[in-house]
């Protein structure tokens, strides 16, 4: 983030051109080496182990290295070596300015000091910005009187780093009473605190498209229901981690399904944080314990489902997939079919899921916990009343531990956590079906 902010300052000061800045950022983007990749190259981890650590990051808000050491994937000595090999972007940025742009280090340090003063940072804050210490950086930009705002911004940025891009920066948070938008994907959490969070595009859709494409690994070219669904699933990751974090502080919240709106205004006391991902702007919206009206007539989600496949003699088993997210259904179905199972039906909510179970009588059914009309746990109870021997696996984001426990008590055999990891899915399916 320092490189982007300092680079913009250098453009304003006519030290470098916009094209030169873009060349530097592109070089940084192409040379940034993640710890997981270095660990594979050094023979410390396998690709499967790296994927598992990434999955755990969606459940536990912690750094890659911290999770790797705590779960005995890496020793502290191995992690220290990998960190020493991962040269910081700040160092590379200064090196490029010296070598390619002909600036002297004394000149650059002078510009850095002027940049610090103009931004109002103290020396400790500047060092935190250089080394991307989010816990220290976020309060510099997202100080707010209401609780949880800073925590949510930090969670959002860490997930942007994990799933979207390391090339981003933020501006200072703004308190608003009205936020006009071209598109808005939002999720609500209710309980001891009432929270609305989401991503809002106030001019063009480029930022929304970028998040959707990176998270879903797709190539969407225009904003539509699938884009909103992918962004909603990304928000679900943030919500789940937030719910887990505040639960440990004695605050309980429930997660509700995401919604998308177009060409309206969000009314009520809220905060918006300007976020620039690869220079594409999007706003992160937060409302805490506020009477807000997000919009009317949400965009209909992608209610189209793929037809079920007929079960063949060599199939390992028949499965019904139930999830209101078309992206989640697609990912889960692909993994299952590639491993020899037959998805005989897809459904988009608990009511359809119960009907599908009764019609197809599958060997197994997966139920997302958070769904409209009838939740996964509500559908589970009806299915178990109909067939006490039903094989049910729950699909969940982080932050829903109480609902998982409730589901297991009601008869669910296992639970699978989003984002999906193929190895985790197949391990659970195999254990249930044999």
N, C-alpha and C positions, 0 to 999 in steps of 0.2 A: 504493500500500500504506500510506503514511503516513496518508492520509485515513481509511482504514478503521480502523486501529489507534488513531489519535488520537480518532476519532469514538466508538469503543467506550469509551475512557477518559472522554470527556465525558459519556457516558450514565451510567457508574458514578459520576461526580462530581455527577450530577443537574444538569448545566449545560444539556443538551438531552435531549429525550425520544427514545425509540426511533423513534417515528413521524417526528420532526423529522430524526433521523439518516438514516432511509430516504429521506426527501424530498431531502435534500442529495445523497446518493449517487446517487439516480435522476437528479437534475439534472446531476451530473458525468458520469454514464454517457451521457446524451443529448447532452451538449455537447462531449465529447472528440473532437477532430478529429485524424485520423491524417495523417501526412506524405504518404502516397500520395494521399489525397483532396485535400489542399491543392495538391499538385503538378499534379493534373488541373485543378483550378479555376484555377490560375495559367497553365495552358497549357504547363507544362514537360514533362509526361508524358501519354501516352495511357493508356486503361484497360488495353490489352494490355500495355504496358510495365510498368505497376504489377503486373499479374498475374505477369509474368515475374520481377520482383524478388521477389515473394512466393514464387515457386517456388524461386528461388535461395536464399532464406532457409531452405528445407527441406534444402538441400544444404550450405550454408555458415552456420555459426553466427555471424551478424553482424547489426548493425542495418540497418534499411531504408535509411537515408541513406548508410551506409558502402558497402553493396553498390551503390547507385545511382551514387555517385561513382566507385567503383573500376571499374565496368563502363561508364562514360561515358554513363549515362542522365541524370545531373545534373552540373552544375559545382559546385564547392565554394561558390561565391558563391550559386548558386541554393539549395543546401541550407541555408546559413546564414540566408537570408531566410525559408525555410519554417520553420526551427526557431524563429526569432524570432516567427513568426505563431502558433506552437503554444504557447499559454499553458499552463503547467503546472497539473496538478490541485490541487497544494498551494495555489497562488495563488488559484485559483477557490474552494477550500474556505474559506480565510480570508475571502475577499471575501463569500461567502454568510453566514458567521457574523456579519460586521460589518453587512451591509446588511439581511438578512432576520431575523436573530435578535437584533439590537440589542446585540451585544457590542462593547466597545471593543478596539482593537488591543492596548493595554497589558494588558488582561485576558487576551486570547488568548495573548499571549507568556508571561504568567505560567503559564497552564495548560500550554503547550508545555514550559516548563522543568520543571515538576513531572512531566509525562509522561516526559520524558527521564530524570529521576532515578529514577523508579519502575521504568522499563524497564532501567535500568543502561547506557544508551547514553552514549558521550562525544559531544562536540559535532560531531566529524567524522562519526560514525556517524549522528547525527540528520540532518545535511545530506545524507548519502548516501540516507537513507530518504526525505527530502522529494523528492529529484530522481530516485528510482527507479534508482539506480546499482546494478544487481543484483550486479555483481562485488564491491562493497563491502558490500551489504546481506546477501547470503546467508550469509557466514560469521558474521554476528551471530546468526543463527537456526539454522544447520545446521553448526556446528563438529563435526567427528568425527575420531577418531584414525585411522580407516581411510582409505586413498586413494580418490579419485574421488567420495566422497559429496557434497562441496560442489559439485563440477563438475556432477554429475547434477542436483542441486537447481536450480542456475542454469539449466541447459538446459531443465529442465521448466518453470520459471517463464517463461522467454522464449517457449517454445512455447505456454504458456497465454495469454500476451499476444497472440501472433500469430493463434492459431486459435480461442480460446475466449472470453476476456473480459479487460478491463483492470481490472475490479472484483474484486479478490481480496486476501487477506492470508494470512500464514502464522504459525504458532506455533513455538515452539522444538522442535527435533528430539528424538526420544526413542529410546533404545536399548532393544530388547525381545528377549526370548527366545521369546515367543509372541504372535501377533497373531490374535485371533478376528475373523472376518469374515462378513458376509452375502453379499458377492460380492467377487471378487478377479480382476482381469485382469492377467496378468503375462507377461513376456518374459525369456528367458535369453540371455546372451552368454557364450561360452566361448572360452578361449584363454590368452593370457598373464595374463589376469585372468578370474575367474569372477564374473559379475554377474547378479543377479536384480533387476529393477525392475518396478513395477506400481502400479496404483491399487486401493485397498482401501476398501470401504464397511463400516463396523463397526456402523451402526445402520439408516439408511435409504439409499435408492438415489438420492436427489436429485442428489448431486454427480456420480455416475456418469452419470445421464441427461443432465445439463447438458453434460458433456464430449462425450458421444456426439452430442447434437443439434447443438451448435455445429460440431463437426468435420465431421460428415456432412451438415450442413444438412438435418436431418430433424426430425420432431416425434414422437419416441418418447414414450410415456406410461408404459411399464413396462419394467423390466429384462428383457431376453431375449437370445437369441443375436445378434441384429442390433446391439443396444446394445454387447455385449461385443466384437463384431467391430469396431465403429467406434472404441471406446476402444483396442482392440488396435492398430489402424492409427495412432492418435495416438501410442501408445507407440513404435511402429515409427519414427516421425519422431525421437523423442528418442534411441532406440537408434542409429539411423543416424548422427546428428550426433555422438553420443558416440564411436562407433567411428571416425569420421573424425578427431575431435580427438585421441584417444589414439594413433591410428596415427602421427600426426606427432610423437608423443613416443616412438615406438619400441615401442608396446604394440599387439599385434594380437589382435583378438577377432572371432569369427564370431557372427552373429545367428541365432537359432533361432525357429521359429514361436511366436506367442503362444498362451496358453491361458487359459481362464476356469474359476473354481471357485465353488461356492456353499456357504454354511453349514458352514464348516470352520475350521481353524486353521492358520496358517503357523508352523512350529516351527523354531527355530534363531536364531543371532545375527544381528540385523538392526536397521535404523533405520526409524522411521516419522515422517513430517513431516506434521502437521496442516495442511491447506490448506482455505481457505474461499473459494469462488468464488461471488460474489453471495450470500454468507451461507449457501451450501450446503456442508456439510462432506464432505471426502473425504481419505483418507490416501495419501500417496506413500510407497511401500515400496522400500527399498534393502537388498540383502544383497551384501556384497563378500567373496569368497574364504571363504565360510562354508558349512558343511554344513547346508543348510536343506531342509526338507520343506514344500513349498508347499501340498500337498493331494493327495487321491486322487480318481480318477474325474472328470476335467475335464468341464465342460459340452460336449456335442457342438456343434461349430460349425454354422452354417447350411449344411447339405449340400444343400439344395434348390437346384437351378440352373434358370434359365429354359430352356425348350426353344429349340433353334436355329430360326432363320428360314429358309425356303426361299429360295434365291438367285433373283433375278428377272433378266430380260434387261437392265434398266437399272442393275443393281448394279455398283458400281465394283470389287468383288472380294469373295471369301469369306474369312472370318477365324474362327479358333478362339481363344477367350479362356480362358486357364488361370491361375487364382489361387485360393488358399484363402480369400481375403477376399470375402464376398458384396458388401460395399460397393465394393471395387475393381472387381469384375466389373461391377457395375451402372453405375458411373461410366464405365468404359471402353466398355462396350457402348453406352451412350447417346450418347457422343461419336461413336463409329464409325457408328452407324445414322443419326444426324442428318446425317452427312456422306456418306451414300450407299453405305456398305459394308454387307455382310450378315454378321452373326454367326451362323454355321451351327451352332455348338456352344459350350457352356461346360463347363469341367472344373475340379475343385477341387484336384487335385494332379498331380504329374509323371506318375504311372502312367496316370491317366485322360487326361492330355494327349497322351501318346504314342499311346494307343489311338484317341483322337479324330482325331489327325492321319492315322493309317493308314486310318481309316474314311472321313473326309470329304475328305481330300487338298485342304486349303484353299489359297488363294493365299498366305496368311500365317497364322502362329500367334504369339500373344504368350505368354510364359512368365514368371511371377513367379519370382524367384530363390529366395526363402525359402518353401519349402512342405514339408508333412509327407510321409512315405513316400518320395517321390523329389523331390529338389530340381529347380529349373529347369535348372541346368547338367547334372544327370544326365539329365533328359528331353531336353535339347538334343542330347547325345551320341547317344542312341538314335535320335532323329529324323534326325540327319545321317547315321547309319549306314544308315538305311532309305532316305533320299532326300538325296543330297548337294547337291541344288539347292533345298532347302527355304528358304523365307523366314521367318526367325525374328527376332523382336524381344524382348529381355529387359526385364522390368519389375523395377525395383530401388528400394530406399530408399538414402539416403546411407550411406556407411560400408562399401560392398561393392565397392570399386574392384578388388581382386584377383579377385573372382568375375566382374566385368564383363570384365576383361582375358582371363580364362580362356574366357569365353563367346565373345568376339570371335575368339579364336584357334581355337575349335572350329567357327566358321561362322556365329555370330549376326551379323545385318546391322546392327543398331542396338540401343540401349538407351534406355528411357524412365524417367524418375525420378518417384517419388511425392513429394508429392501431385501429381496429374495437372493439366496445363495443356493445354486443348484444342488450342491452336496448336502446342504441342510435339509432341503425339501425331500430329496431321495432317501436320506437316512430315516426321516420320520415316516415317509410313506412305506418303506420296506419294513420298519419295525411294526407298523400297524397291520399291514396286509400279509407280511411274511414273504 
